[in-house]
Amino acid sequence: MSENLKSGYTTGTCSAVGIKAGLEALLNDRYLDKVEFTTLNGKNIVVPISKIRVRKNLVSVAVTKDAGDDPDVTNGINICSRIKLVDKLPQREDGIYFKNFLLLGGRGVGKVTKLGLQAEVGKPAINPGPLKMIERVADDFLEKKEKKAIITIYVPEGRKKAKKTFNPKLGIVGGISILGSTGIVKPMSEEALKDSLFVELKVLKMSKNRDWVIFTFGNYSRDYCEKLGLDLEQTVVISNYVGFMVDSAVKLGFKKVILLGHIAKAIKIAGGIFNTHSKVADARMEIMGANAFLCGEASENIYKILEANSVEEACNYIEKKEFFNFIANKVKKRVEEYSKDELKCEVLLFSFSGATLGYSDNFYKMAGEFSEKG
């Protein structure tokens, strides 16, 4: 049963927890064997500390990654944090600066070398979610003690584990990424996840008896729902299982669906791919290039799209801005056809920066109807 699967915590959470334990030792002389921590999605967890070592103005902490029942390649490895107190922060082009500390990526943490990712080129591959958690923890401690610090995240097995990820293909070299939009790893066993998603959708239908639902690919879509005045409780995160969730919505009697998502996932649906996991199918650049051609994009831009490292980068080469509405309408058509016209669908696409890229013709009309119905 899916409800028996154990959740874990992300590499981002491990980093933030290690920093919290290190600062407790360095600034408060408290040596913790476990740390209470609140993740970005408000979950209170207790994380064990594997190792802690203090030397004068320097502390090193290791936290062992626990992915729960998720088949994560980083499960069981140590995510380490080194904190050094300094009088003044040095200037480093490869660092990420905060009010009271400089964050660096050490051994086993990847470095970004290509455009289109959530971290800047030349910086360590530490995503926005972990950065928020690290900032929240570190600045609070350092501000109170009026201290400055250099904080380095390093992963002893990072180089080895990165070979089993998509990092080399994405242009992240030298190690793994520090990830986590919420801080919690949810089990991703396919059948268990599908069972869980179906139950979530069924409970939603039975509890509110509405004929509409909002599908999103992940947690970034919640901000859009709030901006549009939509009911967050009517939102279901569908992961990669677009076709399965469309079938489930039809089976349960839903009639309308809004699809909010990042264009990197949605572009696959525009090409008729209804399981968006990269292991199942990945023709993102080819689909973007073909549709850019249909929109009259310049041939040199189409070539750049086809050679792009990521969809986010490829978007920078689109000059025909009607392309994004064109894609949104194509996604809408694909979903409605997949449902055998049992569902009416409207679509909004956005980028990692939070910018709206495009939307289907009647998106705001449907969104307005949902907002009015409450």
Protein Blocks (a to p, Z undefined) as FASTA:
>chain_A
ZZlpccdddfklmmmmmmmmmmmmmmnopacfbdcdddfkopacddddfbdcdehjaccd
dddddehjaccfkgoiacdddddddfbdcddfkbccdfkbccdddehiacdfbehiabde
hiacddfklmmmmmmmmmmmmmmnopacddddddfklmmmmmmmmklmnopghiacdedj
kopacdfbfklmmmmmmmmmmmmmmmnopabdcddfblklmmmmmmnopafklpccekjm
lmlmmmmmmmnopabdcddddfklmmmmmnopabfbfklocckkmmmmmmmmmnopafkl
mmmmmmpmbfklmmmmpmblmlmmmmmmmmmmmmmmmnnomaccddddddfkopafbdcf
klmmmmmmmmmnZZ
